[in-house]
Amino acid sequence: MDVRPAAGGAGTAYVTHADCLKHEMGAGHPECPQRLGAVNEHMRSSGLWDRVRVLDAPLASADDLKRVHRSAYVDLIFEHAPAEGYVQLDPDTAMNPHSLDAARRAAGAGIFAVDEVLAGRSANAFCAVRPCGHHATPTRSMGFCIFNNIAVAAAYALEAKGLERVAVIDFDVHHGNGTEDMFGTPEWQGRVLMASFFQHPFYPYSGTSNPAPNMVNVPLAAGSGGAAARKAVQDSWLPALESFAPQMILISAGFDAHREDLLGGMKLVEADYQWITRALMDVADTHAEGRVVSMLEGGYHLGALGRSVVAHVETLAGAAA
C-alpha cells in the first residue's frame, strides 16, 4: 500500500494498514478485502489521498483490548489464531492466518488516531480499516467483528488520556449492539454517550429494549432515507450531545444504509453522510475543540462505499483545512 509519512501540521489523518487487506473469511463473504481496496481507490481517484495525512496503524496490545473485552476472550483470540486455513468464531465471522494482525491494526488505528488528534498533529482522523468492530461484545465476536475498534478507542481516550466525556456516534444500518453492551454499564455512564440510528427490525435485533440512560437509539423502518436520518440527528442526537458536551466525538462510520447497499434496506445517499458529518463537526467545534475520530464499519456495495467514504472524509478534510 502507498502509505506516505506525515508532512507535519494539522490536517485530516487517514489511518490504515496493508495488513487489513489480508484478512478474509472465505469466497463470497461480503466483508471482503475488496471493500478497503475500493475505499482507497476512490480516495485516490477523487484527489483526497493527496490532501490527507496517510499514516500506518500500529498493533493494539492485549492490554489495550482488555479495557473493553474480557481478558479470557482476548486471550482466546490470540491463542486460537490459525497458522493456516480458517477458524470459525461464529456463523458470520472467521479468522485466517492474517486476521489477528488485521484485527489488532484495526483496533490500534483508533488508539493511534486518538493520540494524533489529542496531540494536535491532526485536526481529525478517519481510520480506513477492517475487520469492522461494533458488533463485538465484551465476550464474543459477532457479525464480521472480532474486536470492538470504536470502543477500544473510546476507552483509551478516557482511561489512558484523561478525557472525562466522549461521545460514540453510530450510523451503520445495523445497531452497534457490542458497543452498547460495553458502555451501557454503570461504570461508563456519565463518561460515554452513544447515539445511533439503525434499521429495525433488522440484525442484530437489538437497541430497542430497555436501553441504558446514556444510549440514544433511534430505530428506523426499512425504506427510510435521508429525511428520516436527518430528523433523527436533529431531534434526538443533537440535543443529547449539546447536554453531554463531549470532549471528543468518535464515529462508527458504517455506510451500508446507502440506497445501493443490498445488505440493508435504507435509502441514504452521499449527501446525507456529508450532512451528518458536518452536523457532528459543528458539535465538536463547540464542545471538543473540533476533535473527531471516525472508524470504518459496514458498507458492502463497493461503489457506494467508496463514494460515501469520500463524501465523509472530504467533509472532515474541509473542516480541517
JORAPE-V22846 format. One record per helix or strand of 3 or more residues. SS is the DSSP state (H for helix, E for strand). FROM is the first residue (numbers start at 1). TO is the last residue. Records with the same first field share a line. If there is no record, write none. Layout:
SS: FROM-TO + FROM-TO
//
This chain:
E: 12-16 + 53-56 + 87-90 + 93-95 + 124-127 + 166-170 + 192-199 + 215-220 + 249-253 + 292-296
H: 18-21 + 33-46 + 48-50 + 62-65 + 71-80 + 99-118 + 149-159 + 177-183 + 226-244 + 270-287 + 302-320
//
